[in-house]
Amino acid sequence: MEENFIKIHKSLYPLSFLYGLGVSLRNKMFDWNILHSKSYNIPVISVGNITVGGTGKTPHTEYLIKLLKKEFKVAVLSRGYKRKSEGFILANESSTAKEIGDEPFQIKQKFPEVIVSVDKDRCHGIETLQQERASELEVILLDDAYQHRYVAPGINILLVDFNRLICDDALLPAGRLREPARGKSRATIVIVTKCPRVMKPMDFRIITKRLDLYPYQQLYFTSYKYSGLTPIFPVVNNKKRTLGQIEKDEKVLLLTGIASPQQLLQDIERYSSNITPLTFADHHDFTENDMVTLKETFENLPGDKKIIITTEKDAARLTQFSNLDEKIQKNIYTLPIEVRFLQNQEEAFNQNIIEYVRKNKRNSSLPEREDAY
């Protein structure tokens, strides 16, 4: 475990205690049926976490899309974090990241055949999709909805970062937990994400014991696989590269606006020792001044051989700058990531998901029901 990734501000424990009281009361109100969760007679799969920061929600949602779209009509519903719009929006080919949010924009760009929508009120979003796209709807994926308890999904997937296990963390603001770690009990499936590509059997056993899941919960482990450097502006550069093609004397400017860039930095360090990070806050709304900073930082890198690497999420916001310096456009690449299951768990996970959808999609014409969840 990368212990340096975990920083607990112990002086803030009193505030965390008060925060925990509020969160626990809200959860109890659902448990006691004072607040109500709705179940829908269509397969609903939620992907989320109970921590602030990136645990890999978008790559795992994309994994589910690739798995399910071969057989089913898939819709993705997200809240569209930090979008500049309100209410329910159905994404189309002209939607922008500002309109629907970074992750939904990225998903729509990669999977144009999939229904992508945003709505802060997930119940309203599901009901609107059922009204407007009933004939095209067989399964709904809820992105970042683990704590949106007004919807009771058929499968609730909780993502836990290998580098920051929830059993080692603390509640906000001392740590990054949005709710106490016991909230993991609502999960059908728990996935430990961002694992090293090679782990010892003892590592799996230790994490399994520490997470202390219930018998009804399934535990999986995943890592990331990088699919190669892809130019962001193919009009001026359409040549893909592999990380292994980075030359020894080539300088890399790593541009990120994500919650946890440390793992990405460590992964790229396997291929280059000449990395200069340019780091912004998660979901940073890039400005013209930022583009000036990007250009100046890139030009100040020594030598003629240099490239810029960024994430897919950041690329979604960078493409809006059509007047970006031509040198930047020619040398900036995104690094798409794919999910890879460890311990030969992929087949079991896939079968679990597909069987759930097959079993429940035939009931999608029935009325919804209200449950305590």
Helices and strands as residue ranges (DSSP letters): G 3-5, G 10-12, H 13-31, E 37-39, E 44-48, H 57-68, E 74-78, E 89-90, H 97-100, H 102-110, E 115-118, H 122-132, G 134-136, E 139-143, E 155-161, G 162-164, G 166-168, G 181-186, E 189-193, H 201-211, E 218-226, E 230-231, G 243-245, E 251-256, H 262-268, E 275-279, H 288-300, E 306-310, H 312-318, H 326-331, E 332-334, E 337-341, H 346-360, G 361-363, E 369-371
